[in-house]
Amino acid sequence: MANVRGFEKLAISSTSVPLASIPQGAQSFYGYLESNDVRARSDDTDPTAATGQLIKADSEILIGGEELARIEFIRVSADATLQGHYYAEPVEVIAALKAGNTL
């Protein structure tokens, strides 16, 4: 069982936004993108509606490590919402638990 450190509901619109409320001790974030497609970048360059990794609506998102503080999101054409939990465990542990593995 994973140790939840916090929750985030992030509105993604026409200006790029980072994860807004990373709690102390969080090593990973597991969430769900609702409503519309977005683009993301974690290389210290802001995404645009046409540039960045495309994340389709209704996708699960798993982020960990340094990327937590570096990733930014922007909508492709219409506003979207990202909701999920922060965990104390590293991303590899959350991915294994999500896949149904016991640790």
Salt bridges, closest charged atoms under 4 A:
ASP37 OD2 - LYS56 NZ 3.20
ASP43 OD2 - ARG41 NH2 2.59
ASP44 OD2 - ARG70 NH2 2.96
GLU60 OE1 - LYS98 NZ 3.01
ASP79 OD1 - ARG75 NH1 2.59
